[in-house]
Amino acid sequence: MTQTRRQFLASVAGATAAGTLARQSTTASTATPTDRTTTQATGAWPMYAADLANTGYAAETTGPTDDVGPAWEYDTGGQITAGAAVADGTVYVSTHAGAVAALNATDGTERWRFEVDSEVKTTPAVVGDTLYVGTQAGVVYAVDTAGGEELWRFGTGDAVTSSPAVVDETAYVGSRDGNIYAIDTTDGTERWRFETEFWIRSSPAVVDGTVYTGSDDGKLYAIDAENGEQLWSFPVSTRGVSSSPAVVDGTVYIGGMDQRLYAVDATDGSGVWWFETGGTISAAPAVVGDTVYVTSRSHEVYAVDAAEGEERWSFDTGRQVSSAPAVADGVVYVGSESEAVFGIDAAEGEELWSMDTTRPVSAAPAVVSGTVYIGTESGTLYALEDGFASAAPVIEADDGGSAGPTASPSPFEDLSYLALPLTAAGAVTAIAGGYYTLTRMGAFDSIDSASDVFAEETDAGAVDEDDEPETTEEPEETTAESTSDSAAKPSQLWQLVVDDVTERAGETETRAIEDFVVTKHLDRETLSAPVLVYEIESVREEPARVRLTEELVSTDGDTQPLGDSWEVTDDELAFETVVEPGETVTTLVGRPDCPAERAGDLLEKPTVSVDPVSK
């Protein structure tokens, strides 16, 4: 149906758009309007962005507007980066701790907990008496909602960060193996798969027999829901598409890594208009009436005219936003990495209320019957209602569901492992990871100079991290005198940082060379120095040595890289590693040589050289 991964590697050097697209066109789409497909019933938010069209709109409910606070809180024991699903009085929330918890929507007590062997970063879909969810191990599960028992499982070729859409006994879900799958919900067998040219992180919309999804190959696809055949594709961004499409009245709205929101004709894939935001877009827009609401890593929430692509208002949350907005009864609800949840007047863009969460919020809110359910990166799920601006009871994940007031956890509790003995080399790496973690947890308001922490790191190497979700191998020792325990702890810290930067990255660039795909993720904001993560993926049949080199942006100040196994040579940074067949090696590097105003220079593609490894 489309190119294979290897064919893509041969042709990815350049791509041109097949058509033209007007900037804020005043000509509306001429496509025949289609009715919005929805499965949302009154008192339900059963899947990602509320319904099969990903509209993010709760049509027959209200949310909180006055004296808003948590009626209850639930501690999941792991980060929450995906929105909750709500159906039949039960809230379903997934967690990086490797579980989906079913909670009483009224008081937050736990009904059951379904545990898996990997992180869960997707919003469950609840249809009838079955829940569907994907995991980082590449598995899609069907779970009985009555008791949390597994009904079946379906394996994909890589991590699933795409939330499923379920309709007509079929679950549609994307995978990092580049495929979108149609799965028979009666028995978990494959109906069909459609291969794109790169990862799929986008959560599909299904409207009028068509599946719409974005791909990190930079395209928006329309696929026949019955047989998996491509209907059309639209080139969104050469930097990739991680956001999800919303489909309303014959138009598909989707954001790109190029900072633009696009309106595309749902019938033939022609461009209608595009709107420039100040940062990359990583979540689905919400569409209500004649307005599109979209979040951006520029800190802003935008309201955009759905017909013409003109800005109506923007609202600054204070930090980047990767949470999809939810709209109910004239209020836009959104979480921000400024460690807050906001209620915004949908007509005027004025703040109605906000609540401090003490940790960043990247999960999308769900709005049901006067309550906003939203999770944070500390692992807390909040039920926000009117009249609860004071403290609420916290329900622990492992207490059998009994509610009771508890003190808020200290942001330093997660760092208890830093007290373990470490080698000198490992200690520097641990400090690096720990400092980053403290900053992410809000222990510091700002960092004057990232180089002040890392300037002494000259020989402190760290191992290459394998990004494959199935791996359980321990990393290699960093020095001859390192013990296995001391080597393992820094690797955990670095993996925390690597995973975090990859998820939070505002910009991504991809290059293919000699059967390798090198993806660069840039986080401009967490530290005062930009941080980069590289993923080096091999589709070779034999091992090879890969060397990355980057020019220093400035040599006037500190140039020591803040990373694992990177070194400064002349006016360049260099990283070298051996990549085995089918392996993905991940490496991180901080860039104190790059002033904030020049961070865009880091998006230049690195120089990559590949040499065979003699056997």
C-alpha positions as CSV (number, residue, x, y, z in Angstrom):
1,M,0.0,0.0,0.0
2,T,2.9,2.3,0.5
3,Q,6.7,2.4,0.7
4,T,8.6,0.0,3.0
5,R,10.9,1.3,5.7
6,R,14.0,0.5,3.5
7,Q,12.5,2.2,0.5
8,F,11.9,5.3,2.6
9,L,15.6,5.3,3.7
10,A,16.6,5.5,0.0
11,S,14.3,8.4,-0.8
12,V,14.0,10.5,2.4
13,A,16.7,12.9,1.5
14,G,14.1,15.4,0.2
15,A,10.3,15.7,-0.3
16,T,8.2,18.3,-2.0
17,A,4.5,19.1,-1.4
18,A,2.2,17.7,-4.1
19,G,-0.1,20.8,-3.9
20,T,-0.3,24.3,-2.6
21,L,-1.8,25.6,0.6
22,A,-3.1,29.1,1.3
23,R,-2.0,31.0,4.4
24,Q,-5.2,31.9,6.3
25,S,-7.3,31.4,3.1
26,T,-10.6,33.2,3.1
27,T,-12.1,30.5,0.9
28,A,-13.8,27.8,2.9
29,S,-13.7,24.2,2.0
30,T,-16.1,23.1,-0.7
31,A,-16.3,19.5,0.6
32,T,-19.7,18.2,1.4
33,P,-20.2,18.6,5.1
34,T,-20.3,15.4,7.1
35,D,-21.9,14.9,10.5
36,R,-19.5,14.7,13.4
37,T,-19.1,11.0,14.4
38,T,-19.3,10.7,18.2
39,T,-19.6,8.0,20.7
40,Q,-19.9,10.3,23.6
41,A,-23.0,9.9,25.7
42,T,-24.2,12.2,28.4
43,G,-21.9,11.8,31.4
44,A,-19.1,10.1,29.5
45,W,-15.6,10.9,28.0
46,P,-14.9,7.4,26.8
47,M,-11.7,7.8,24.7
48,Y,-9.0,10.2,23.6
49,A,-10.4,13.7,22.9
50,A,-13.9,12.7,23.8
51,D,-15.1,11.0,20.6
52,L,-14.2,9.2,17.4
53,A,-13.7,12.5,15.6
54,N,-11.2,13.7,18.3
55,T,-13.2,17.0,18.8
56,G,-12.3,17.4,22.4
57,Y,-15.8,18.7,23.0
58,A,-18.3,17.7,25.7
59,A,-21.5,18.7,24.0
60,E,-24.0,17.9,26.8
61,T,-22.2,18.6,30.0
62,T,-20.6,21.4,32.0
63,G,-17.4,21.8,33.8
64,P,-16.3,23.7,37.0
65,T,-16.1,27.5,36.8
66,D,-15.9,28.9,40.4
67,D,-13.8,28.3,43.4
68,V,-12.3,25.3,41.6
69,G,-10.3,22.7,43.4
70,P,-9.8,18.9,43.8
71,A,-12.8,17.0,45.2
72,W,-10.4,14.1,45.5
73,E,-6.9,13.1,44.4
74,Y,-5.6,9.6,43.5
75,D,-1.9,8.8,43.6
76,T,-1.2,6.3,40.8
77,G,2.4,5.6,41.7
78,G,3.8,6.7,38.3
79,Q,3.7,9.6,35.9
80,I,0.5,10.4,34.0
81,T,1.0,11.8,30.5
82,A,-2.3,10.6,28.9
83,G,-5.8,11.7,29.5
84,A,-8.3,9.7,31.4
85,A,-11.4,8.0,30.0
86,V,-14.7,8.2,31.9
87,A,-17.7,6.0,31.4
88,D,-20.6,4.7,33.5
89,G,-19.4,6.3,36.7
90,T,-15.8,5.0,36.4
91,V,-12.6,6.9,35.6
92,Y,-9.9,4.9,33.8
93,V,-6.4,6.3,34.0
94,S,-3.1,4.9,32.6
95,T,0.3,5.4,34.3
96,H,4.0,5.0,33.6
97,A,4.0,2.6,36.5
98,G,2.7,0.0,34.2
99,A,-1.0,0.0,35.0
100,V,-4.5,1.1,34.2
101,A,-6.6,2.0,37.3
102,A,-10.4,2.0,37.4
103,L,-11.7,4.5,40.0
104,N,-15.1,5.5,41.4
105,A,-15.7,8.8,39.6
106,T,-17.5,10.2,42.7
107,D,-14.9,9.6,45.4
108,G,-11.8,8.3,43.7
109,T,-11.7,4.9,45.4
110,E,-10.0,2.1,43.4
111,R,-12.3,-0.5,41.8
112,W,-9.5,-2.5,40.2
113,R,-6.0,-2.2,38.7
114,F,-4.8,-3.9,35.6
115,E,-1.0,-4.2,35.6
116,V,1.3,-4.8,32.6
117,D,5.1,-5.1,32.2
118,S,5.7,-1.7,30.6
119,E,4.7,1.9,30.8
120,V,1.3,3.0,29.6
121,K,1.2,6.3,27.9
122,T,-2.1,6.2,26.1
123,T,-5.7,7.1,26.8
124,P,-7.9,4.0,27.2
125,A,-10.9,3.6,24.9
126,V,-14.0,2.3,26.7
127,V,-16.8,0.8,24.5
128,G,-19.5,-1.2,26.0
129,D,-18.0,-3.4,28.8
130,T,-14.5,-3.5,27.3
131,L,-11.5,-1.2,27.7
132,Y,-8.8,-1.0,25.0
133,V,-5.3,0.4,25.7
134,G,-1.8,0.2,24.2
135,T,1.6,0.0,26.0
136,Q,5.2,0.8,25.5
137,A,5.9,-2.9,25.0
138,G,4.0,-2.6,21.8
139,V,0.9,-4.6,23.1
140,V,-2.7,-3.6,22.7
141,Y,-4.9,-5.1,25.5
142,A,-8.7,-5.6,25.7
143,V,-9.8,-5.6,29.4
144,D,-13.2,-6.4,31.0
145,T,-14.4,-3.2,32.6
146,A,-16.3,-5.2,35.3
147,G,-13.3,-6.7,37.0
148,G,-10.2,-5.7,35.1
149,E,-9.5,-9.1,33.6
150,E,-7.6,-9.4,30.3
151,L,-9.8,-10.6,27.4
152,W,-7.1,-10.7,24.7
153,R,-3.9,-9.0,23.6
154,F,-2.5,-8.0,20.3
155,G,1.2,-7.4,19.6
156,T,2.6,-4.7,17.3
157,G,6.3,-4.3,16.3
158,D,7.1,-1.4,18.6
159,A,5.8,0.9,21.4
160,V,2.2,2.1,21.2
161,T,1.8,5.8,22.1
162,S,-1.2,6.2,19.9
163,S,-4.6,6.0,21.8
164,P,-7.0,3.6,20.1
165,A,-10.3,4.6,18.4
166,V,-12.9,1.8,18.5
167,V,-16.0,1.5,16.3
168,D,-18.0,-1.3,14.6
169,E,-16.1,-4.1,16.4
170,T,-12.7,-2.7,15.2
171,A,-10.0,-1.0,17.2
172,Y,-7.7,1.4,15.2
173,V,-4.3,2.2,16.7
174,G,-0.9,3.3,15.5
175,S,2.5,2.0,16.5
176,R,6.1,3.1,16.5
177,D,6.7,0.3,14.0
178,G,5.2,2.7,11.4
179,N,1.9,0.8,11.0
180,I,-1.7,1.7,11.9
181,Y,-3.6,-1.5,12.7
182,A,-7.3,-2.5,12.5
183,I,-7.9,-5.1,15.2
184,D,-11.1,-7.2,15.4
185,T,-12.4,-6.5,18.9
186,T,-14.2,-9.8,19.2
187,D,-11.1,-11.9,19.3
188,G,-8.0,-9.6,18.9
189,T,-7.1,-10.7,15.4
190,E,-5.7,-8.4,12.8
191,R,-8.1,-7.2,10.1
192,W,-5.5,-5.1,8.2
193,R,-2.5,-2.9,8.7
194,F,-1.4,0.2,6.8
195,E,2.3,1.0,6.7
196,T,3.5,4.6,6.8
197,E,7.1,5.7,6.3
198,F,7.9,6.3,10.0
199,W,6.6,6.2,13.5
200,I,3.0,6.8,14.4
201,R,2.3,8.7,17.7
202,S,-0.9,10.3,16.4
203,S,-4.2,9.0,17.8
204,P,-6.5,8.2,14.8
205,A,-9.9,9.8,14.2
206,V,-12.6,7.7,12.5
207,V,-15.3,9.5,10.7
208,D,-17.8,8.3,8.0
209,G,-15.8,5.1,7.2
210,T,-12.4,6.8,7.0
211,V,-9.5,6.6,9.4
212,Y,-7.4,9.8,9.7
213,T,-3.9,9.7,11.3
214,G,-0.7,11.6,11.3
215,S,2.8,10.0,11.0
216,D,6.3,11.1,11.9
217,D,7.0,10.8,8.2
218,G,5.4,14.2,8.1
219,K,2.1,13.3,6.4
220,L,-1.6,13.2,7.3
221,Y,-3.2,10.0,5.9
222,A,-6.8,9.2,5.0
223,I,-7.4,5.4,5.0
224,D,-10.5,3.3,4.1
225,A,-11.6,1.9,7.4
226,E,-13.0,-1.3,5.8
227,N,-10.0,-2.5,3.8
228,G,-7.0,-0.3,4.8
229,E,-6.4,1.2,1.4
230,Q,-5.0,4.7,1.2
231,L,-7.5,7.4,0.0
232,W,-5.1,10.3,0.1
233,S,-2.2,11.8,2.0
234,F,-1.3,15.4,2.8
235,P,2.2,16.7,3.5
236,V,2.0,18.5,6.8
237,S,5.6,18.9,8.0
238,T,9.0,17.6,7.1
239,R,9.7,17.5,10.9
240,G,7.0,15.0,11.5
241,V,3.5,14.9,12.9
242,S,2.9,13.7,16.5
243,S,-0.4,15.5,17.0
244,S,-3.8,13.9,16.3
245,P,-6.4,15.0,13.8
246,A,-9.8,16.4,14.7
247,V,-12.5,16.0,12.0
248,V,-15.6,18.2,11.9
249,D,-17.9,19.1,9.0
250,G,-15.8,17.8,6.2
251,T,-12.5,19.4,7.4
252,V,-9.5,17.8,9.1
253,Y,-7.6,20.0,11.6
254,I,-4.1,18.9,12.6
255,G,-0.9,20.4,13.9
256,G,2.7,19.9,12.8
257,M,6.1,20.0,14.3
258,D,6.6,23.0,12.0
259,Q,4.5,25.1,14.4
260,R,1.5,25.3,12.1
261,L,-2.2,24.3,12.4
262,Y,-3.6,23.0,9.2
263,A,-7.1,22.7,7.8
264,V,-7.4,20.0,5.2
265,D,-10.4,19.0,3.0
266,A,-11.5,15.6,4.4
267,T,-12.8,14.4,1.0
268,D,-9.7,14.9,-1.3
269,G,-6.9,16.0,1.0
270,S,-6.4,19.4,-0.4
271,G,-5.2,22.2,1.8
272,V,-7.7,24.9,3.0
273,W,-5.6,27.1,5.2
274,W,-2.8,27.1,7.8
275,F,-2.2,29.1,10.9
276,E,1.2,29.9,12.4
277,T,1.6,29.3,16.1
278,G,4.7,30.2,18.1
279,G,5.8,26.5,18.8
280,T,5.3,22.9,17.8
281,I,1.9,21.3,18.2
282,S,1.8,17.9,19.7
283,A,-1.8,17.3,20.7
284,A,-5.2,17.3,18.9
285,P,-7.0,20.6,18.6
286,A,-10.6,20.9,20.0
287,V,-13.3,22.0,17.5
288,V,-16.5,23.6,18.7
289,G,-18.8,25.3,16.3
290,D,-16.8,27.8,14.2
291,T,-13.7,27.8,16.4
292,V,-10.7,25.6,16.6
293,Y,-8.8,25.6,19.9
294,V,-5.2,24.5,19.7
295,T,-2.2,24.3,22.2
296,S,1.4,25.0,21.3
297,R,4.8,24.6,22.9
298,S,5.1,28.4,22.6
299,H,3.1,28.5,26.0
300,E,-0.1,29.5,24.2
301,V,-3.6,28.3,23.7
302,Y,-5.1,29.7,20.5
303,A,-8.6,30.2,19.3
304,V,-8.7,30.2,15.5
305,D,-11.6,30.8,13.1
306,A,-12.4,27.4,11.7
307,A,-13.4,28.7,8.2
308,E,-10.7,31.2,7.6
309,G,-7.8,30.3,9.9
310,E,-7.7,33.8,11.6
311,E,-6.7,34.2,15.2
312,R,-9.5,35.2,17.6
313,W,-7.4,35.2,20.8
314,S,-4.5,33.6,22.5
315,F,-3.8,32.8,26.1
316,D,-0.3,32.5,27.7
317,T,-0.1,29.7,30.2
318,G,3.5,30.6,31.2
319,R,5.2,27.4,29.9
320,Q,4.9,25.1,26.9
321,V,1.7,23.2,26.4
322,S,1.4,19.6,25.2
323,S,-2.0,18.9,26.7
324,A,-4.9,18.7,24.3
325,P,-7.6,21.2,25.2
326,A,-11.1,20.1,26.3
327,V,-14.2,22.3,25.8
328,A,-17.5,22.2,27.7
329,D,-20.2,24.8,28.0
330,G,-18.2,27.8,26.9
331,V,-15.0,27.0,28.9
332,V,-11.7,25.7,27.5
333,Y,-9.8,23.4,30.0
334,V,-6.1,22.8,29.6
335,G,-3.1,21.7,31.5
336,S,0.4,23.3,31.2
337,E,4.0,22.5,32.0
338,S,3.8,25.7,34.2
339,E,2.4,23.3,36.8
340,A,-1.2,24.4,36.5
341,V,-4.6,23.7,35.1
342,F,-6.6,26.5,33.6
343,G,-10.2,27.3,32.8
344,I,-10.4,29.8,30.0
345,D,-13.4,31.7,28.7
346,A,-13.9,30.1,25.2
347,A,-15.3,33.3,23.7
348,E,-12.9,35.9,25.0
349,G,-9.8,34.0,26.0
350,E,-9.8,35.4,29.6
351,E,-8.8,33.3,32.6
352,L,-11.7,32.1,34.7
353,W,-9.6,30.1,37.2
354,S,-6.4,28.2,37.6
355,M,-5.1,25.6,40.0
356,D,-1.5,24.9,41.0
357,T,-0.6,21.2,40.5
358,T,3.1,21.5,41.8
359,R,4.2,19.4,38.8
360,P,3.9,19.8,35.1
361,V,0.7,18.7,33.3
362,S,1.0,17.1,29.8
363,A,-2.1,14.9,30.0
364,A,-5.4,16.1,28.5
365,P,-8.4,16.8,30.7
366,A,-11.6,14.9,30.5
367,V,-14.8,16.8,31.4
368,V,-17.9,15.0,32.7
369,S,-20.9,16.1,34.7
370,G,-19.3,19.2,36.3
371,T,-15.9,17.6,36.9
372,V,-12.6,17.9,35.2
373,Y,-10.4,14.8,35.5
374,I,-6.7,15.4,34.8
375,G,-3.4,13.8,35.7
376,T,0.1,15.3,36.4
377,E,3.6,14.1,35.9
378,S,3.8,13.5,39.7
379,G,1.3,10.6,39.2
380,T,-1.6,12.4,40.8
381,L,-5.1,12.3,39.2
382,Y,-7.3,15.2,40.2
383,A,-11.1,15.4,40.1
384,L,-11.7,19.2,40.0
385,E,-15.1,20.6,40.9
386,D,-16.7,23.9,42.0
387,G,-16.3,24.8,45.6
388,F,-13.2,22.7,46.4
389,A,-10.4,25.2,46.4
390,S,-9.1,23.8,49.8
391,A,-7.2,20.6,50.2
392,A,-8.8,17.3,49.2
393,P,-8.3,13.7,50.3
394,V,-5.6,11.7,48.5
395,I,-6.3,8.1,47.7
396,E,-3.1,6.0,47.5
397,A,-2.8,3.4,44.6
398,D,-1.9,0.6,46.9
399,D,-4.2,1.1,49.9
400,G,-7.0,-1.1,48.6
401,G,-9.2,1.9,47.7
402,S,-9.7,3.4,51.1
403,A,-9.8,7.2,51.1
404,G,-8.1,9.4,53.6
405,P,-6.3,12.7,53.9
406,T,-2.5,12.5,53.4
407,A,0.3,15.0,53.1
408,S,1.4,16.0,49.6
409,P,4.5,14.0,48.6
410,S,7.8,15.9,48.7
411,P,9.3,16.5,45.3
412,F,12.6,15.0,46.7
413,E,11.2,11.6,47.6
414,D,11.7,10.3,44.1
415,L,15.5,11.0,44.5
416,S,16.1,8.7,47.4
417,Y,18.3,6.4,45.3
418,L,20.9,9.2,45.0
419,A,22.1,8.3,48.5
420,L,23.4,4.9,47.2
421,P,27.2,4.6,46.9
422,L,28.5,5.5,43.5
423,T,31.9,5.5,41.8
424,A,33.5,8.9,41.0
425,A,32.5,8.7,37.4
426,G,29.1,7.5,38.3
427,A,28.6,10.2,40.8
428,V,29.1,12.9,38.2
429,T,26.5,11.3,36.0
430,A,24.1,10.9,38.9
431,I,24.5,14.6,39.8
432,A,23.7,15.4,36.2
433,G,20.6,13.3,36.2
434,G,19.6,14.4,39.7
435,Y,20.0,18.1,38.9
436,Y,17.9,17.7,35.8
437,T,15.3,15.8,37.9
438,L,15.2,18.5,40.6
439,T,14.7,21.1,38.0
440,R,11.9,19.2,36.3
441,M,10.2,18.7,39.7
442,G,10.2,22.4,40.4
443,A,12.9,22.5,43.1
444,F,14.5,25.4,41.2
445,D,12.7,28.3,39.6
446,S,15.5,28.8,37.1
447,I,19.1,27.7,36.4
448,D,21.6,30.5,35.8
449,S,24.1,28.3,34.0
450,A,23.8,24.7,33.2
451,S,27.6,24.6,32.7
452,D,28.2,25.4,36.3
453,V,27.0,22.0,37.2
454,F,28.7,20.0,34.5
455,A,31.9,21.8,33.7
456,E,34.0,19.3,35.7
457,E,32.6,16.3,33.8
458,T,35.6,15.3,31.6
459,D,35.8,11.5,31.8
460,A,32.4,10.6,33.1
461,G,31.0,8.4,30.4
462,A,27.7,6.7,30.5
463,V,26.4,3.8,28.5
464,D,24.3,3.9,25.3
465,E,20.7,3.3,26.2
466,D,18.6,0.9,24.1
467,D,15.2,2.5,23.2
468,E,13.5,-0.8,22.4
469,P,10.7,-1.4,24.9
470,E,11.3,-5.1,25.1
471,T,14.8,-4.9,26.4
472,T,15.7,-5.8,29.9
473,E,19.5,-6.1,29.6
474,E,21.7,-4.3,32.1
475,P,24.0,-1.6,30.7
476,E,27.7,-2.1,30.3
477,E,30.1,-0.8,33.0
478,T,31.3,2.7,32.5
479,T,34.8,2.2,34.0
480,A,37.0,-0.8,34.8
481,E,36.6,-0.2,38.5
482,S,32.9,0.3,38.4
483,T,30.7,-2.2,40.2
484,S,27.5,-3.5,38.6
485,D,25.4,-1.6,41.2
486,S,27.2,1.7,40.7
487,A,26.9,1.5,37.0
488,A,23.2,0.7,37.0
489,K,22.1,3.7,39.0
490,P,23.5,6.4,36.7
491,S,21.9,4.6,33.8
492,Q,18.5,4.8,35.4
493,L,19.0,8.5,36.0
494,W,20.1,9.1,32.4
495,Q,17.2,7.1,31.1
496,L,14.8,9.2,33.1
497,V,16.3,12.3,31.5
498,V,16.4,10.8,28.0
499,D,12.7,9.7,28.2
500,D,11.7,13.1,29.6
501,V,13.5,15.1,26.9
502,T,12.1,12.9,24.1
503,E,8.5,13.4,25.4
504,R,8.9,17.1,26.0
505,A,10.9,18.0,22.9
506,G,9.4,20.9,21.1
507,E,11.2,20.2,17.8
508,T,12.3,17.0,16.0
509,E,14.5,16.5,13.0
510,T,15.1,13.2,11.2
511,R,17.9,12.1,8.8
512,A,18.3,8.8,7.0
513,I,21.7,7.5,5.8
514,E,23.0,4.1,4.8
515,D,20.2,2.1,6.4
516,F,20.2,4.2,9.6
517,V,17.5,6.6,10.8
518,V,18.9,9.3,13.1
519,T,16.2,11.4,14.9
520,K,17.1,14.5,17.0
521,H,14.8,15.8,19.7
522,L,15.4,19.3,21.1
523,D,14.2,20.6,24.5
524,R,14.8,24.3,24.7
525,E,13.2,25.1,28.0
526,T,13.8,22.6,30.9
527,L,17.3,23.8,31.6
528,S,18.9,27.1,30.7
529,A,21.1,25.2,28.2
530,P,19.3,23.3,25.4
531,V,19.2,19.5,25.7
532,L,19.2,17.1,22.7
533,V,18.4,13.4,22.5
534,Y,19.4,11.4,19.5
535,E,17.8,8.1,18.5
536,I,20.0,6.0,16.1
537,E,17.9,3.3,14.5
538,S,19.4,0.5,12.4
539,V,17.6,-1.5,9.7
540,R,20.9,-3.2,8.7
541,E,21.5,-6.9,8.8
542,E,25.0,-6.4,10.2
543,P,26.6,-4.2,13.0
544,A,28.1,-0.9,12.1
545,R,30.0,2.0,13.7
546,V,28.1,5.3,13.6
547,R,29.7,8.6,14.4
548,L,27.7,11.8,14.9
549,T,29.4,15.2,14.7
550,E,27.9,18.6,15.4
551,E,29.5,22.0,15.1
552,L,29.8,24.1,18.3
553,V,27.5,27.1,18.2
554,S,29.9,29.3,20.2
555,T,33.4,28.8,21.5
556,D,33.5,31.9,23.6
557,G,32.3,30.3,26.8
558,D,31.8,26.8,28.2
559,T,32.0,24.2,25.6
560,Q,32.1,21.0,27.6
561,P,29.0,18.9,26.5
562,L,26.6,17.8,29.2
563,G,26.2,14.3,28.0
564,D,27.0,10.6,27.9
565,S,30.2,9.7,25.9
566,W,30.2,13.0,23.9
567,E,33.5,14.8,23.4
568,V,34.8,18.1,22.1
569,T,37.2,17.8,19.2
570,D,38.5,21.1,17.7
571,D,35.3,23.1,17.0
572,E,33.0,20.0,17.0
573,L,31.1,17.7,19.3
574,A,31.4,14.0,18.5
575,F,29.7,10.8,19.6
576,E,30.6,7.3,18.4
577,T,29.0,3.9,19.0
578,V,28.5,0.5,17.5
579,V,24.8,-0.3,16.6
580,E,23.7,-3.9,16.2
581,P,21.2,-5.0,13.6
582,G,17.7,-3.8,14.4
583,E,19.0,-1.9,17.4
584,T,18.1,1.6,18.5
585,V,20.8,3.5,20.4
586,T,19.7,6.6,22.4
587,T,22.1,9.3,23.5
588,L,21.7,12.6,25.3
589,V,23.8,15.8,25.2
590,G,23.3,19.2,26.8
591,R,24.6,22.2,24.9
592,P,26.0,25.0,27.2
593,D,27.8,26.3,24.1
594,C,24.5,27.4,22.6
595,P,22.8,30.6,23.8
596,A,19.0,30.4,24.1
597,E,18.5,32.8,21.3
598,R,20.5,30.5,18.9
599,A,18.8,27.2,19.9
600,G,17.3,27.1,16.4
601,D,20.8,26.4,15.1
602,L,20.7,23.0,16.8
603,L,18.0,21.9,14.4
604,E,20.6,21.5,11.6
605,K,21.0,17.9,10.7
606,P,24.1,16.3,12.2
607,T,27.0,14.9,10.1
608,V,26.6,11.1,10.2
609,S,29.3,8.6,9.1
610,V,28.8,4.9,9.0
611,D,31.6,2.3,8.9
612,P,31.2,-1.5,8.9
613,V,32.5,-3.4,11.9
614,S,34.9,-6.2,11.0
615,K,34.0,-9.6,12.3
